[in-house]
Amino acid sequence: MFPDVAFFLLAGLAALFPIVLWGYAFSYLDADRFNARRFVLGIVTGAAAVFPIAFMPEVSSALPFLGNVFASIADRMSALAVSTAFAVFLATVSAIVLIAAFIIRSSSIFDDGRPIFRSLVAVGLSVPFFFSVASVFMGDSNGIDPEVRIAGATLAGFASILLAYLVVASVEEGGKHLGTYGTGSYADIASKGVLYAAFVALGFAFAENVLYLSSILRSEAPFSSFFSTWFSRSLFSVGVHTLCSVAAAVPFVRAAREGAADARAVSLAAKGLLIAVMLHATFDVTVSYGKTGIVFLYAVIAYAFLTRAFHRPEAKGS
């Protein structure tokens, strides 16, 4: 019992340091001071979004009527044909490239140029993106589907892995989304919603990284992978979680700033959540297939999108 607690505390200390640095970076982007209370609240609300997936085996064991959705997927879902998998990945690549083109086109670095110039630049950058990302996605996998273990269930085959990660993304992004709106009033969301979403994402990443790192510390050879996991999750995983969380928040924040009607605000919130789920699930599925080059594409998207999102335009009529 004591070693487990010690490992958990050590993992927490290791995971906390980069999260604090990210918090200061986002506060700087938002031209605001680092708010310790907001940071702790982000940790708590973000951590709450981790629990449904992380502890599903324990919950389903204690409450059998809830079941384990991932075990059900593993039992009932067979692998899709290679041609179908190829088509889905091709559609995913196209969607990501279109998103990247839109973000780059709307980035403030092109504010002084003419619209046609920005469009040409976006298209020009998207072409090499498409071919490079397509090669990353559709590279040789030796015809072997990976096995992914989620919530105590082992999943294999493209269909089961895709469906499982859609469930994971929906639950996690939904939890972060609700956590963002639960951390302040409607007026708070209008003025600081993007920063709140980033802090909730940091809280989620912190809790998830603690679970990963403490598990590694309990293994027989902990230091064979501890530092590489700590680095990759502190950098790439945090970046992806923040990108998804902010992407979900931006439409609703914009509606709040413009004083949109409740129905439109709900519609925009749902739209943002769907985008976040797509980005999250695409990343997870692609990495599961060993195509880790996607992290670089996401890094480019995140840089352009987050710097743009933290620029707070004045609300209409102000």
N, C-alpha and C positions, 0 to 999 in steps of 0.2 A: 504493500500500500504506500509506504513512504517513498520508495524509489519512483513510483508512478507520479506522485505529487511533485517530486523534485524534477522529474523530466518535463512535466507539464509547465512548471514555473520557468525552467530554463528555456523551453520553447517559446513561452510567452514573452520573455525578455528579448530573445533573439528576434521574434516577429515584430515586437513593438517599435524598435528603433527605426527601421525603414518606414513604418507607417507614420510615425511622427514627422519624419522628413517630408513625406508626401503631403501631410497636413499643412505644414508650413508652406510648401510649394503652391498648394491650391489657395491658401489664404493670400499669398503674394499675387497670384494671378487675378484674384478677386479684389485686389487693392484693399485688403482688410487685414486686421491683426489676427494672429492665431488665437482662437477662442477655446480655452481648455474645456469649458463646460460643453460647448458644442461638440468638441472632439470626443469626449467621454460619452455623450448621448449618441453620437454616431457609432461608437464601439458597441453600446448596448443594443441599439435597434438593428445594427448590421448583424451582430452575433445571433439575434433572434431569428434572422432569416436563414441561418445555417442549420438550425436544429431539425427542421422537418426532413431533410435529406440525410444528414449525418447520423441521426438517431432513429431512422425509420425501422431498422431491424429490432431494436429494443422496444419501440412503441408497438410494432405489430406483434411482437412476442407477448407483451403484457396485455394488449388489447387486440385479440385475433380478428375481431369484426372489422378492424380498419384495414388489415391486410398489408402486403408489401407490393406496391405497384410494379417494382422492377422485377421481382420474382415472377409476377404474372406475365410480364413482357417476355422474360427469358423462356417461360414454359410454352407460350402460345405463338410467338412471332418467329417466322423462318426468314432466312436471308433473301434479299432481293436479287434479281438477276444482275449480272455485271453491266449490261446495257442500261438498265434502269439506274443503277448507281452512278454510271458515267453521266447520264442525262441530268440527274439531280445535282451532281457536283458542278456540271457545266452551267446550269442555271444559277447555282450559288455564286460561282465566280463572276458571272455577268452582273448579278445583283450587287456584289461587293464593289465591283469596278464602277458601276453607276453611282453608288453611294460615295465612293472616293472622288469621282469626277464632280459630283454636286458639292461636296465639302471643299475641294480645292477651288472650284469656281467661285464659291461664296466666301472664300477666305479673305481676310482683311489685307493680305499682302498684295492683292490685286485691286484694291479699292480705287487706285488712281488710274487704272487702265480702262479702256473702253470695253463694253460688254462682249463684243465679238472677239476681242483679244483674249479675254478671260476664258471664253468658250473654247477657243482654239487651243489654248494652253491646257485646259482640262482634258480635252480629247487627246491631245498629243501625249500627255502623261498617262492617260488611261490605256493606250495601246500597248506600251511595254508592260504595264501592270497586268493586263489581261494575259499576255503570253507567259510572263514569269509566274504568275499565280496559277495559271492552268497547268504549267509544267510541275509546279509544286504539288497541286492537288492530284493530278492524274499520272504521277510518276509510277514506276514499276513497284508494285506491292507483292510480287511473286505469287499473285493469285490467292493470298492467304488473308482471311479476315482476322482482325485483331480480336482479342478477348478483353472486355472491359468489366471491371468489378465495381458495382455501385450498390450501396446499401445492402451488402451481403449477398447480392445476386450477381452471377457471372453471365454476361451477355456477349453474344458473338453474331456476326453477320451485320451487314449495313443497315437493314431495316430495324432490327432490334436496338442497335446502338443509336441510330438517328432518333427513334421514338423515345428512347430513354433520355437522351440529352435534351429533347424538346420538353420533356417533363421536368428535368432538372432546371433548365433555363427558365421555364414558366414559374416554377415554385420560387427559385432564388430571386429572379428579377421582380416577381410580384411582391415578395417579402421586402426587398429593398425599396420598391416603389411605395408601398404602404408606409414603410418606416420613414421615408422622406417627408411624406405629407403629415405624419404624426408628430414631427419634431417642431412644428411651429404653426402659427395661424395662417390664414389665406394671405394676409398682407405680408407676413414673413416670407412666404413662398414666392410672392411676387418680387421681393427685393433681394432675397438671398437663396432662392430655391436651388440654383445650380450648385452653390457651395454646400448646401445641406445634402444634396444627392451625392456629392463627392465624398463627404464625410461618412455617410451611411455605407457607401461602397468600401471605404477604408476600414470601417468597422467589420464589415462582412469578410473582407480579405484577411484582416487580422485574426479573426476567429477561425477561419478555414486554415490559415497557415499554422496556427498553434496546433490544430489537430494533425496536420501533416507532419510537422516537425517533431512533435511529441511521439508520434508513431515510429518515426525513424530512430529517435533516441532509444526506444525500447527494443530495437532490433539487435541482432547479434553483431553486426558491423555498422554501427551508426555513422561513423565519420567517413565511410566510403561514399556516401551520397548526401550527407547533411548540408554541407556548404553549397554544393551545386543546386540542391533543392531550395535552400534558403535564398540564394541569389536569384534564381529563375522565378520563383514565386513572388519574391519581394519586388521584382521589376516587371516582368511580363504579366503575371497573374493579376497583380494589383492594377496594372494599366488596363487590362481587358475589363475587369470588374467596374472600374471607374468609367471607362468609355460607355459601357452598357447602361450603367446607372444614370449617367448624365444624359445619354441619348433618350432614355425614357422620361427624364424630367423636363427637358428643354421645351417640348410642345406645351405642356401644362403650365410651365413657368411663363411662357410667352402669352398664353391665354389669361393668366392672372394679371400680368402687367398691363394688358390691353383691356381689362375689365370685361372679358367675354362672358356670355351667358353660361349658366351652369351646364346646359346640355352640350354646348361646344367645348367647354372645359373638360367634361368627361370624355367626349369623343377624342380630343387631342391627347388626353392621358392614356387612353386605350391605344391610340396610334403609336405613341412613344413606347409603350410597353411591348407592343408587337415587334417594333424595330429592335428593341433591346434583346428580346428573346431570340430573334433571328441571328443577331450578331453573336450572342453567347453560344447558342447551339452550334452554329457553323464553326466557331473556333474550337469547341470541344470535340466535335466529330472529326474535324480535320487533324487535330493533334493526335487523336486516338489512332488514326491511320498512319502516323509517323511523318506527316507532312508539316513539320514544325516551322517551315519557312513562312507560314501565315503570320507569325508573330511580327515580322518586319512590316508586312502590309498593314496590319492593325496598328503598329506603332506610328506609321505615317498618317493614317486616318485619325488616330487619337490626337496627335500633335496639332493637326490643322483644326480638328473639331473642338477640342477642349480649349485651345486659345481663343477660338471664336466664341464658344459658349460662355466663357467667363467675361467677355466684353458685354457689359450690360447697357443696351440701348434704352433711351428714355421711353416711357410709356406714351402712347398717343394722347394728345391733349394736354400734356404736362409742359 
